[in-house]
Amino acid sequence: MRAPPVFALAAIVATGSGFGLYWWNDQARQLPAGLATSNGRIEVERIDISTKLPGRVAEIGVKEGDALARGAVVARMDKAELLAERAAAAASVRRAEQAIIQAEAQVAVRQAEYKLSGVELKRGMDLVRTNAVPASEVDRRKAQNDVDAATLQAARASVGDAQAALEAAQAQLLQIDTNLNEMDLVAPVAGRIEYRLAHPGEVLASGGRVATLLDLSDVYMTVFLPTGQTGRVANGSDARIVLDAAPDYVIPAKVSFVAAEAQFTPKAVETADEREKLMYRVKLSIDPSLLTTYRDYVRAGLTGQAYVQLTPTAAWPDRLAPKLPPAPSHDAR
């Protein structure tokens, strides 16, 4: 028989577990110096899988509870309109490429004309010395050479314009390709689908949510400690978590965050007399490698008792030594 999962939400507590919970609550009041305790609940980071562009949902390939690898496709949006835009943009790129070829050919023609008028100008200057041609002919040839020089410069500028038009067309094509890639909504991290929020055929606005993904690599318990204890807690301090659903197991954790400002603790995790005190929120994160091993049993909302080491030299009692069930086989379903 499989051992009770350490994170199972619906774990069936064996006979005598009520006594076990009472025993843990009683022991919590008898902690050694340098340790603190508080109750809290397991939380899992949630990621919204949302659309970047408005459009119609073509298909959704996941169900609630499905485990996904990073990069797995969650849903696909309809791409028909973007594909038509891409075809037009690709045609614009080809047209711009042809415009560059034509502009470069014009540069070659104008360069030849400029070279020819320069030769004629030089010949005319030689002839005017022998009075073979009138001076007005040299002036005409000089003017023609100046015109050809200006025409050549304009042709070279046309090449620059054509190249700029090509770059603009390529940028538009790249933008459309990027948008096409955005039409496949993928999981940014490995996790589990918590909620499926849309259906095929629905039209969503930009930012419309399709599903909610639980990041199983970022699981933690939030607890609240009074000022006197919080001031002694450092990031990275050791911690332990004992879940109400599985009181026989002790989950190792680390302090990953301590709030900079005090607040009134929520009523759900404090006693009546503590409501008059300012408390600090402390986040206890579970080792991602441990979460990978027990990923099938990670559940948000599990309540339990947390224990935090206030000083590095504080000794953990034997009852708070890490204790986990046998690692489950992910091949066995």
Secondary structure, DSSP 8 states (H G I E B T S, - for coil): -----TT-TT----TTHHHHHHHHHHHHTT--TTEEEEEEEEEEEEEEEE-SS-EEEEEE---TT-EE-TT-EEEEE--HHHHHHHHHHHHHHHHHHHHHHHHHHHHHHHHHHHHHHHHHHHHHHHHHHTTSS-HHHHHHHHHHHHHHHHHHHHHHHHHHHHHHHHHHHHHHHHHHHHHHHHTEEE-SSSEEEEEE---TT-EE-TT-EEEEEEEEEEEEEEEEEEHHHHTT--TT-EEEEEETTEEEEEEEEEEEEE-SS-EE--GGGS-GGGGGSEEEEEEEE--HHHHHHTGGG--TT-EEEEEEESSTT----GGGS-B------TT--
